[in-house]
Structures are given as C-alpha cells and as structure tokens.
Amino acid sequence: MRGIIEKALPFEGKLSPEELDLYIWKFKQRGLNWEHFFNQYGMNHIVKDDFLGILEIAFKHDLEVQDAKLEVSLIQ
C-alpha cells in the first residue's frame, strides 16, 4: 500500500522542538523522550486531533472545528 500527496499543505511557520515537547499527543503518550514514540519508519499515521493540534501550534491561532470549509481545505 502506498499514498500519494496531491495537495500538500506547506507549514509557513516552524514548529520548535520546545513546542512539540509541550504538546500532549492524543494517539499515545510520549514518555520522557522521543525514543520509541514513532515506529522505525517515522510517522506514517496521524490522528485528526493531533493533526489539528499541530496545525494550531504552527499557525498560532485557534482552528475552529465547526468551520468545516477551513478544516476540509487544510486536510485536502
């Protein structure tokens, strides 16, 4: 199985390591460090809540889940 990214969303802002250290992941607990957090191939799946959470940090404003048009455009 493989995937093709047709409409990539470039991150204008950068995520700092400190910002990611403070982020509370929904799909599993990180622990004290990043060791064993992702599988050996890196991140190959991200749950919607974590995706939106990272976007919120990167874009420095609140993303309203109710704003379906914005949400759909970001996911696409």
C-alpha positions in Angstrom: 0.0 0.0 0.0 1.2 3.5 -0.8 -0.1 7.0 -0.7 0.4 10.0 -2.9 0.2 13.5 -1.6 -1.5 15.6 -4.2 -2.3 18.8 -2.4 0.5 19.3 0.2 0.0 22.0 2.9 3.3 23.7 3.5 3.8 24.9 7.0 4.6 28.6 6.8 5.7 28.7 10.5 8.1 26.3 12.0 7.4 24.1 14.9 10.1 24.3 17.5 11.3 21.3 19.5 10.1 23.0 22.7 6.6 23.5 21.3 6.4 19.8 20.4 7.8 18.8 23.8 4.9 20.5 25.4 2.2 19.1 23.1 0.1 16.3 24.6 -0.4 13.7 21.9 -3.8 12.0 21.6 -2.7 8.8 19.9 -0.3 7.7 22.6 1.8 9.0 25.5 5.3 10.2 24.5 7.1 9.5 27.7 10.2 11.3 28.9 11.8 11.4 25.4 11.1 10.7 21.8 12.7 7.2 21.9 10.2 4.6 20.6 7.5 7.2 20.1 7.3 6.6 16.4 7.9 3.3 14.7 11.2 2.7 12.9 9.8 4.3 9.7 8.8 7.6 11.3 5.3 9.0 11.5 3.1 7.1 8.9 -0.3 7.9 10.5 -1.6 10.9 12.4 -5.0 11.1 14.2 -7.2 14.0 13.3 -6.9 15.6 16.8 -3.1 15.6 16.7 -3.1 16.9 13.1 -5.3 19.8 14.1 -3.3 20.4 17.3 -0.1 20.7 15.4 -1.7 23.0 12.9 -2.9 25.2 15.7 0.6 25.5 17.1 2.2 26.1 13.6 -0.3 28.7 12.6 -0.5 30.3 16.1 -4.3 30.7 16.1 -7.3 28.6 17.0 -8.7 26.4 14.3 -12.5 26.1 14.8 -13.6 22.6 14.2 -17.0 23.9 13.4 -15.5 25.8 10.4 -15.9 22.8 8.0 -14.7 24.7 5.0 -11.4 25.6 6.6 -11.0 22.2 8.0 -11.6 20.5 4.7 -9.2 22.8 2.8 -6.5 22.1 5.3 -6.9 18.4 5.2 -7.0 18.4 1.4 
